[in-house]
């Protein structure tokens, strides 16, 4: 199993940007796809974006055009660049395997709060 550590969250005003990072304890090359998830208070965890080892990406409709997922297999790291942030993007963000049946243990996540 892979240990995952998310970072980069914080408090940002609406319209602002953040870049999240997810560092894995070992190679993520064979984790295909990798995904970013988020969970808002009182809501279920949802898949936000995925990226394959080859770089193909998919996004939830709510973030398409605003978020960009990327991965650096050499650094065992996945990124989520978030722009034009909205209050409804407020959540704890996690990374993991993009396939539910292949999930690794969840990390602690990183809190993103969008508020003026």
Order of alpha helices (4+ residues) and beta strands (2+ residues): beta-beta-beta-beta-beta-beta-beta-beta-beta-beta
